[in-house]
């Protein structure tokens, strides 16, 4: 599998999403800290040079694990985080996205990860807001953080086509992180915009969310048939389909399991043939691009 660029950083197209290393509900410490640390180390040893995280995962738990497992970081390791949310004492996720909070969120990520600068930070949009003046102000805060040397590039997460287009009138956008997969087609237009403009598109929950959606993908008869024909797992079929959606797609499948990590990383060596892609497209109602 080839590479793509986030800001000035060249990354492998299969990275690692660190969210699942926290406890249940992405809250609190992992059940087995040693395994979580080993997953991170094995990911990097396996060629991962792009890790996605956030200081509100845990909160702070995941960033602390990344630092404890990998610091001092390999020279080519690209850490990408996100801001715009925080955790409540009971584990809820709420918006924390006024200008001061966004700046504080960036600085908190830097402090806990033990770095002076991040490759990119995504502005996570909460609550389904539109392309309004408040969103524009938030993008300005992110651009200022880049100009101040805290990040190399501005990213966006959970955005509409209209929000992306508005952001591009304000600043360069280096990555967009939206939900996308065989059963999640809501970001097709965003993906096309990113592909046209050379922006990295980083799909979260590529295997579906919640767990019932993931199960409906991996148990689907056509996914199972392609899996048998190609000698790969149903999970690998689904991930390879997402990776093949466009050359600017960067996978960040997450796991807290060493076995699943190996399964996910092997996707870098898998390219679905045209017949398999067409079959999956028909099965899941994907329109030709």
C-alpha positions as YAML, in Angstrom:
chain: A
units: angstrom
residues:
- id: 1
  name: UNK
  ca: [0.00, 0.00, 0.00]
- id: 2
  name: UNK
  ca: [1.28, 3.45, -0.86]
- id: 3
  name: UNK
  ca: [1.72, 6.58, 1.24]
- id: 4
  name: UNK
  ca: [-0.02, 9.94, 1.49]
- id: 5
  name: UNK
  ca: [0.78, 13.25, 3.14]
- id: 6
  name: UNK
  ca: [-0.53, 15.01, 6.24]
- id: 7
  name: UNK
  ca: [0.88, 18.54, 6.27]
- id: 8
  name: UNK
  ca: [4.55, 17.99, 5.37]
- id: 9
  name: UNK
  ca: [4.61, 14.43, 6.74]
- id: 10
  name: UNK
  ca: [4.52, 11.33, 4.54]
- id: 11
  name: UNK
  ca: [2.64, 8.51, 6.23]
- id: 12
  name: UNK
  ca: [1.81, 4.91, 5.46]
- id: 13
  name: UNK
  ca: [-1.83, 4.56, 4.41]
- id: 14
  name: UNK
  ca: [-2.50, 2.15, 7.29]
- id: 15
  name: UNK
  ca: [-2.04, 3.83, 10.66]
- id: 16
  name: UNK
  ca: [-3.39, 3.20, 14.12]
- id: 17
  name: UNK
  ca: [-6.35, 4.71, 15.97]
- id: 18
  name: UNK
  ca: [-5.52, 4.71, 19.67]
- id: 19
  name: UNK
  ca: [-9.01, 5.40, 21.07]
- id: 20
  name: UNK
  ca: [-9.76, 1.78, 22.03]
- id: 21
  name: UNK
  ca: [-6.74, 1.61, 24.34]
- id: 22
  name: UNK
  ca: [-8.71, 3.37, 27.09]
- id: 23
  name: UNK
  ca: [-11.21, 1.61, 29.32]
- id: 24
  name: UNK
  ca: [-14.83, 0.79, 28.41]
- id: 25
  name: UNK
  ca: [-16.58, 3.69, 26.75]
- id: 26
  name: UNK
  ca: [-13.16, 5.28, 26.10]
- id: 27
  name: UNK
  ca: [-13.16, 6.24, 29.77]
- id: 28
  name: UNK
  ca: [-10.63, 5.41, 32.44]
- id: 29
  name: UNK
  ca: [-7.59, 3.13, 32.25]
- id: 30
  name: UNK
  ca: [-7.36, -0.06, 30.19]
- id: 31
  name: UNK
  ca: [-8.04, -3.42, 31.80]
- id: 32
  name: UNK
  ca: [-4.47, -4.46, 31.03]
- id: 33
  name: UNK
  ca: [-2.02, -1.57, 30.81]
- id: 34
  name: UNK
  ca: [0.89, -3.77, 29.76]
- id: 35
  name: UNK
  ca: [-1.04, -5.10, 26.76]
- id: 36
  name: UNK
  ca: [-2.04, -1.57, 25.76]
- id: 37
  name: UNK
  ca: [1.59, -0.47, 25.82]
- id: 38
  name: UNK
  ca: [2.62, -3.54, 23.84]
- id: 39
  name: UNK
  ca: [-0.03, -2.87, 21.19]
- id: 40
  name: UNK
  ca: [1.43, 0.58, 20.62]
- id: 41
  name: UNK
  ca: [4.98, -0.73, 20.44]
- id: 42
  name: UNK
  ca: [4.03, -3.54, 18.06]
- id: 43
  name: UNK
  ca: [2.14, -1.10, 15.84]
- id: 44
  name: UNK
  ca: [5.23, 1.04, 15.39]
- id: 45
  name: UNK
  ca: [7.46, -2.00, 14.98]
- id: 46
  name: UNK
  ca: [5.02, -3.17, 12.30]
- id: 47
  name: UNK
  ca: [5.50, -0.03, 10.25]
- id: 48
  name: UNK
  ca: [2.84, 2.32, 11.59]
- id: 49
  name: UNK
  ca: [4.01, 5.94, 11.46]
- id: 50
  name: UNK
  ca: [0.62, 7.65, 11.92]
- id: 51
  name: UNK
  ca: [-1.21, 7.46, 15.25]
- id: 52
  name: UNK
  ca: [-4.53, 9.15, 15.88]
- id: 53
  name: UNK
  ca: [-5.40, 10.19, 19.42]
- id: 54
  name: UNK
  ca: [-7.12, 12.83, 21.57]
- id: 55
  name: UNK
  ca: [-6.51, 14.14, 25.06]
- id: 56
  name: UNK
  ca: [-10.18, 13.53, 25.92]
- id: 57
  name: UNK
  ca: [-9.73, 9.78, 25.32]
- id: 58
  name: UNK
  ca: [-9.66, 8.58, 28.89]
- id: 59
  name: UNK
  ca: [-9.33, 11.55, 29.46]
- id: 60
  name: UNK
  ca: [-5.54, 11.79, 29.14]
- id: 61
  name: UNK
  ca: [-5.23, 8.02, 29.48]
- id: 62
  name: UNK
  ca: [-4.51, 7.31, 25.82]
- id: 63
  name: UNK
  ca: [-2.01, 10.14, 25.42]
- id: 64
  name: UNK
  ca: [-0.22, 8.97, 28.55]
- id: 65
  name: UNK
  ca: [-0.05, 5.43, 27.15]
- id: 66
  name: UNK
  ca: [1.38, 6.71, 23.87]
- id: 67
  name: UNK
  ca: [4.04, 8.70, 25.70]
- id: 68
  name: UNK
  ca: [4.93, 5.86, 28.07]
- id: 69
  name: UNK
  ca: [5.13, 3.30, 25.25]
- id: 70
  name: UNK
  ca: [6.91, 5.29, 22.57]
- id: 71
  name: UNK
  ca: [8.76, 8.28, 24.01]
- id: 72
  name: UNK
  ca: [11.28, 9.30, 22.78]
- id: 73
  name: UNK
  ca: [9.30, 9.04, 19.58]
- id: 74
  name: UNK
  ca: [10.69, 7.66, 16.32]
- id: 75
  name: UNK
  ca: [11.72, 10.50, 14.02]
- id: 76
  name: UNK
  ca: [9.10, 9.63, 11.40]
- id: 77
  name: UNK
  ca: [6.18, 9.07, 13.79]
- id: 78
  name: UNK
  ca: [3.25, 11.37, 13.03]
- id: 79
  name: UNK
  ca: [0.92, 12.11, 15.94]
- id: 80
  name: UNK
  ca: [-2.47, 13.61, 15.10]
- id: 81
  name: UNK
  ca: [-4.93, 14.65, 17.79]
- id: 82
  name: UNK
  ca: [-8.23, 16.45, 18.04]
- id: 83
  name: UNK
  ca: [-9.92, 19.10, 20.15]
- id: 84
  name: UNK
  ca: [-13.43, 20.40, 20.62]
- id: 85
  name: UNK
  ca: [-14.75, 18.00, 23.26]
- id: 86
  name: UNK
  ca: [-14.17, 17.04, 26.88]
- id: 87
  name: UNK
  ca: [-15.32, 14.32, 29.26]
- id: 88
  name: UNK
  ca: [-17.68, 14.85, 32.16]
- id: 89
  name: UNK
  ca: [-16.94, 13.20, 35.55]
- id: 90
  name: UNK
  ca: [-19.43, 10.45, 34.67]
- id: 91
  name: UNK
  ca: [-17.80, 9.79, 31.28]
- id: 92
  name: UNK
  ca: [-20.07, 11.80, 29.02]
- id: 93
  name: UNK
  ca: [-18.72, 13.63, 25.98]
- id: 94
  name: UNK
  ca: [-19.65, 17.30, 25.67]
- id: 95
  name: UNK
  ca: [-18.54, 20.18, 23.49]
- id: 96
  name: UNK
  ca: [-15.55, 22.20, 24.70]
- id: 97
  name: UNK
  ca: [-14.97, 24.36, 21.72]
- id: 98
  name: UNK
  ca: [-14.91, 28.07, 22.45]
- id: 99
  name: UNK
  ca: [-11.66, 29.73, 21.29]
- id: 100
  name: UNK
  ca: [-9.94, 29.55, 24.66]
- id: 101
  name: UNK
  ca: [-10.92, 25.88, 25.12]
- id: 102
  name: UNK
  ca: [-9.60, 24.92, 21.68]
- id: 103
  name: UNK
  ca: [-6.27, 26.54, 22.38]
- id: 104
  name: UNK
  ca: [-6.11, 24.93, 25.82]
- id: 105
  name: UNK
  ca: [-6.98, 21.58, 24.28]
- id: 106
  name: UNK
  ca: [-4.07, 21.82, 21.85]
- id: 107
  name: UNK
  ca: [-1.68, 22.77, 24.64]
- id: 108
  name: UNK
  ca: [-2.96, 19.91, 26.84]
- id: 109
  name: UNK
  ca: [-2.21, 17.42, 24.06]
- id: 110
  name: UNK
  ca: [1.31, 18.78, 23.70]
- id: 111
  name: UNK
  ca: [1.94, 18.61, 27.44]
- id: 112
  name: UNK
  ca: [0.71, 15.06, 28.01]
- id: 113
  name: UNK
  ca: [2.34, 13.68, 24.85]
- id: 114
  name: UNK
  ca: [5.59, 15.44, 25.74]
- id: 115
  name: UNK
  ca: [6.07, 17.27, 22.45]
- id: 116
  name: UNK
  ca: [6.40, 20.89, 21.36]
- id: 117
  name: UNK
  ca: [4.49, 20.46, 18.13]
- id: 118
  name: UNK
  ca: [1.99, 18.06, 16.54]
- id: 119
  name: UNK
  ca: [1.72, 17.14, 12.88]
- id: 120
  name: UNK
  ca: [-1.97, 18.08, 12.87]
- id: 121
  name: UNK
  ca: [-4.89, 18.63, 15.19]
- id: 122
  name: UNK
  ca: [-8.49, 18.12, 14.10]
- id: 123
  name: UNK
  ca: [-11.26, 20.48, 15.10]
- id: 124
  name: UNK
  ca: [-13.98, 18.05, 16.17]
- id: 125
  name: UNK
  ca: [-17.39, 19.56, 15.35]
- id: 126
  name: UNK
  ca: [-20.05, 18.64, 17.87]
- id: 127
  name: UNK
  ca: [-23.81, 18.88, 17.70]
- id: 128
  name: UNK
  ca: [-24.42, 19.03, 13.97]
- id: 129
  name: UNK
  ca: [-23.79, 22.77, 13.60]
- id: 130
  name: UNK
  ca: [-23.72, 24.37, 10.18]
- id: 131
  name: UNK
  ca: [-21.14, 26.38, 8.29]
- id: 132
  name: UNK
  ca: [-21.73, 29.44, 10.47]
- id: 133
  name: UNK
  ca: [-19.73, 32.33, 11.90]
- id: 134
  name: UNK
  ca: [-18.89, 30.39, 15.06]
- id: 135
  name: UNK
  ca: [-17.41, 27.56, 13.03]
- id: 136
  name: UNK
  ca: [-15.37, 30.08, 11.05]
- id: 137
  name: UNK
  ca: [-14.06, 31.57, 14.30]
- id: 138
  name: UNK
  ca: [-13.02, 28.10, 15.48]
- id: 139
  name: UNK
  ca: [-11.13, 27.46, 12.25]
- id: 140
  name: UNK
  ca: [-9.34, 30.78, 12.77]
- id: 141
  name: UNK
  ca: [-8.20, 29.60, 16.22]
- id: 142
  name: UNK
  ca: [-6.80, 26.42, 14.69]
- id: 143
  name: UNK
  ca: [-4.99, 28.37, 11.99]
- id: 144
  name: UNK
  ca: [-3.50, 30.67, 14.63]
- id: 145
  name: UNK
  ca: [-2.19, 27.64, 16.53]
- id: 146
  name: UNK
  ca: [-0.46, 26.54, 13.34]
- id: 147
  name: UNK
  ca: [0.97, 30.00, 12.75]
- id: 148
  name: UNK
  ca: [2.23, 30.01, 16.35]
- id: 149
  name: UNK
  ca: [4.12, 26.78, 15.73]
- id: 150
  name: UNK
  ca: [2.02, 24.43, 17.88]
- id: 151
  name: UNK
  ca: [0.84, 22.30, 14.95]
- id: 152
  name: UNK
  ca: [1.97, 21.74, 11.38]
- id: 153
  name: UNK
  ca: [-1.51, 21.59, 9.90]
- id: 154
  name: UNK
  ca: [-5.20, 22.18, 10.57]
- id: 155
  name: UNK
  ca: [-7.56, 19.23, 10.41]
- id: 156
  name: UNK
  ca: [-11.33, 18.88, 10.69]
- id: 157
  name: UNK
  ca: [-13.52, 16.10, 12.05]
- id: 158
  name: UNK
  ca: [-17.21, 15.32, 11.65]
- id: 159
  name: UNK
  ca: [-17.76, 18.07, 9.09]
- id: 160
  name: UNK
  ca: [-20.16, 18.62, 6.20]
- id: 161
  name: UNK
  ca: [-19.16, 19.60, 2.66]
- id: 162
  name: UNK
  ca: [-20.30, 23.14, 3.41]
- id: 163
  name: UNK
  ca: [-18.12, 23.38, 6.51]
- id: 164
  name: UNK
  ca: [-15.10, 22.04, 4.65]
- id: 165
  name: UNK
  ca: [-15.57, 24.55, 1.84]
- id: 166
  name: UNK
  ca: [-15.93, 27.40, 4.34]
- id: 167
  name: UNK
  ca: [-12.80, 26.31, 6.19]
- id: 168
  name: UNK
  ca: [-10.86, 26.27, 2.92]
- id: 169
  name: UNK
  ca: [-11.67, 29.95, 2.40]
- id: 170
  name: UNK
  ca: [-9.94, 30.62, 5.74]
- id: 171
  name: UNK
  ca: [-6.92, 28.31, 5.76]
- id: 172
  name: UNK
  ca: [-5.34, 25.21, 4.30]
- id: 173
  name: UNK
  ca: [-6.85, 21.97, 5.61]
- id: 174
  name: UNK
  ca: [-4.47, 18.99, 5.72]
- id: 175
  name: UNK
  ca: [-6.83, 16.20, 6.82]
- id: 176
  name: UNK
  ca: [-10.50, 15.46, 7.39]
- id: 177
  name: UNK
  ca: [-11.72, 12.75, 9.73]
- id: 178
  name: UNK
  ca: [-15.30, 11.62, 9.19]
- id: 179
  name: UNK
  ca: [-17.21, 8.38, 9.67]
- id: 180
  name: UNK
  ca: [-17.06, 6.26, 6.52]
- id: 181
  name: UNK
  ca: [-17.44, 2.62, 5.58]
- id: 182
  name: UNK
  ca: [-19.52, 0.08, 3.70]
- id: 183
  name: UNK
  ca: [-22.61, 0.96, 5.76]
- id: 184
  name: UNK
  ca: [-21.79, 4.62, 6.39]
- id: 185
  name: UNK
  ca: [-22.10, 6.63, 3.20]
- id: 186
  name: UNK
  ca: [-22.89, 10.06, 4.63]
- id: 187
  name: UNK
  ca: [-19.43, 11.44, 3.89]
- id: 188
  name: UNK
  ca: [-19.20, 10.48, 0.20]
- id: 189
  name: UNK
  ca: [-19.31, 14.14, -0.84]
- id: 190
  name: UNK
  ca: [-16.67, 15.12, 1.72]
- id: 191
  name: UNK
  ca: [-14.42, 12.31, 0.50]
- id: 192
  name: UNK
  ca: [-14.76, 13.51, -3.09]
- id: 193
  name: UNK
  ca: [-13.94, 17.08, -2.08]
- id: 194
  name: UNK
  ca: [-10.86, 15.92, -0.22]
- id: 195
  name: UNK
  ca: [-9.71, 13.74, -3.12]
- id: 196
  name: UNK
  ca: [-10.12, 16.62, -5.57]
- id: 197
  name: UNK
  ca: [-8.08, 18.94, -3.35]
- id: 198
  name: UNK
  ca: [-5.37, 16.53, -2.23]
- id: 199
  name: UNK
  ca: [-6.53, 16.46, 1.40]
- id: 200
  name: UNK
  ca: [-6.03, 13.31, 3.46]
- id: 201
  name: UNK
  ca: [-9.35, 11.66, 4.32]
- id: 202
  name: UNK
  ca: [-9.15, 9.64, 7.54]
- id: 203
  name: UNK
  ca: [-12.27, 7.52, 8.11]
- id: 204
  name: UNK
  ca: [-13.19, 6.71, 11.69]
- id: 205
  name: UNK
  ca: [-15.31, 3.63, 12.52]
- id: 206
  name: UNK
  ca: [-14.48, 2.08, 9.11]
- id: 207
  name: UNK
  ca: [-15.95, -1.22, 10.34]
- id: 208
  name: UNK
  ca: [-19.16, 0.38, 11.52]
- id: 209
  name: UNK
  ca: [-20.57, 1.61, 14.80]
- id: 210
  name: UNK
  ca: [-22.14, 0.41, 17.05]
- id: 211
  name: UNK
  ca: [-21.04, -3.21, 17.31]
- id: 212
  name: UNK
  ca: [-24.26, -4.42, 15.67]
- id: 213
  name: UNK
  ca: [-23.35, -2.52, 12.50]
- id: 214
  name: UNK
  ca: [-19.87, -4.01, 12.49]
- id: 215
  name: UNK
  ca: [-21.36, -7.47, 12.88]
- id: 216
  name: UNK
  ca: [-23.75, -6.90, 9.98]
- id: 217
  name: UNK
  ca: [-20.76, -6.04, 7.78]
- id: 218
  name: UNK
  ca: [-18.48, -8.94, 8.68]
- id: 219
  name: UNK
  ca: [-21.41, -11.43, 8.58]
- id: 220
  name: UNK
  ca: [-22.74, -10.21, 5.24]
- id: 221
  name: UNK
  ca: [-22.83, -13.08, 2.70]
- id: 222
  name: UNK
  ca: [-20.99, -11.12, 0.02]
- id: 223
  name: UNK
  ca: [-18.26, -10.05, 2.44]
- id: 224
  name: UNK
  ca: [-17.94, -13.67, 3.55]
- id: 225
  name: UNK
  ca: [-17.74, -14.90, -0.04]
- id: 226
  name: UNK
  ca: [-15.06, -12.36, -1.00]
- id: 227
  name: UNK
  ca: [-13.21, -13.33, 2.16]
- id: 228
  name: UNK
  ca: [-13.17, -16.99, 1.16]
- id: 229
  name: UNK
  ca: [-12.26, -16.30, -2.46]
- id: 230
  name: UNK
  ca: [-9.30, -14.08, -1.53]
- id: 231
  name: UNK
  ca: [-8.16, -15.98, 1.55]
- id: 232
  name: UNK
  ca: [-8.45, -12.99, 3.86]
- id: 233
  name: UNK
  ca: [-10.68, -12.23, 6.84]
- id: 234
  name: UNK
  ca: [-14.04, -10.43, 6.55]
- id: 235
  name: UNK
  ca: [-12.56, -7.56, 8.58]
- id: 236
  name: UNK
  ca: [-9.75, -7.27, 6.06]
- id: 237
  name: UNK
  ca: [-12.26, -7.26, 3.20]
- id: 238
  name: UNK
  ca: [-14.13, -4.34, 4.76]
- id: 239
  name: UNK
  ca: [-10.97, -2.37, 5.57]
- id: 240
  name: UNK
  ca: [-9.48, -2.98, 2.12]
- id: 241
  name: UNK
  ca: [-12.68, -1.73, 0.51]
- id: 242
  name: UNK
  ca: [-12.46, 1.51, 2.53]
- id: 243
  name: UNK
  ca: [-8.77, 1.94, 1.69]
- id: 244
  name: UNK
  ca: [-9.55, 1.46, -1.98]
- id: 245
  name: UNK
  ca: [-12.27, 4.11, -2.04]
- id: 246
  name: UNK
  ca: [-9.70, 6.79, -2.98]
- id: 247
  name: UNK
  ca: [-5.90, 7.18, -2.93]
- id: 248
  name: UNK
  ca: [-6.11, 9.87, -0.24]
- id: 249
  name: UNK
  ca: [-7.80, 7.55, 2.30]
- id: 250
  name: UNK
  ca: [-5.69, 6.88, 5.40]
- id: 251
  name: UNK
  ca: [-6.92, 3.99, 7.55]
- id: 252
  name: UNK
  ca: [-6.64, 4.21, 11.33]
- id: 253
  name: UNK
  ca: [-8.24, 0.96, 12.53]
- id: 254
  name: UNK
  ca: [-8.05, 0.75, 16.28]
- id: 255
  name: UNK
  ca: [-7.82, -2.19, 18.64]
- id: 256
  name: UNK
  ca: [-6.59, -3.19, 22.08]
- id: 257
  name: UNK
  ca: [-5.76, -6.71, 20.88]
- id: 258
  name: UNK
  ca: [-2.41, -7.85, 19.53]
- id: 259
  name: UNK
  ca: [-4.14, -10.37, 17.28]
- id: 260
  name: UNK
  ca: [-6.47, -7.82, 15.77]
- id: 261
  name: UNK
  ca: [-3.55, -5.41, 15.34]
- id: 262
  name: UNK
  ca: [-1.73, -7.93, 13.14]
- id: 263
  name: UNK
  ca: [-4.93, -8.52, 11.15]
- id: 264
  name: UNK
  ca: [-5.42, -4.80, 10.61]
- id: 265
  name: UNK
  ca: [-1.82, -4.07, 9.62]
- id: 266
  name: UNK
  ca: [-1.88, -6.83, 7.03]
- id: 267
  name: UNK
  ca: [-4.40, -4.77, 5.06]
- id: 268
  name: UNK
  ca: [-1.51, -2.70, 3.70]
- id: 269
  name: UNK
  ca: [-0.66, -5.69, 1.48]
- id: 270
  name: UNK
  ca: [-4.23, -6.28, 0.28]
- id: 271
  name: UNK
  ca: [-5.81, -4.77, -2.83]
- id: 272
  name: UNK
  ca: [-9.27, -5.97, -3.76]
- id: 273
  name: UNK
  ca: [-9.71, -6.98, -7.40]
- id: 274
  name: UNK
  ca: [-12.26, -5.12, -9.53]
- id: 275
  name: UNK
  ca: [-14.78, -7.96, -9.42]
- id: 276
  name: UNK
  ca: [-14.73, -8.04, -5.61]
- id: 277
  name: UNK
  ca: [-15.12, -4.27, -5.38]
- id: 278
  name: UNK
  ca: [-18.04, -4.32, -7.81]
- id: 279
  name: UNK
  ca: [-19.69, -7.12, -5.87]
- id: 280
  name: UNK
  ca: [-19.37, -5.26, -2.57]
- id: 281
  name: UNK
  ca: [-20.60, -2.04, -4.16]
- id: 282
  name: UNK
  ca: [-23.74, -3.79, -5.40]
- id: 283
  name: UNK
  ca: [-24.28, -5.54, -2.07]
- id: 284
  name: UNK
  ca: [-24.09, -2.31, -0.06]
- id: 285
  name: UNK
  ca: [-25.76, -0.01, -2.58]
- id: 286
  name: UNK
  ca: [-22.68, 2.04, -3.39]
- id: 287
  name: UNK
  ca: [-23.20, 4.21, -6.48]
- id: 288
  name: UNK
  ca: [-20.40, 4.38, -9.07]
- id: 289
  name: UNK
  ca: [-18.25, 7.47, -8.53]
...
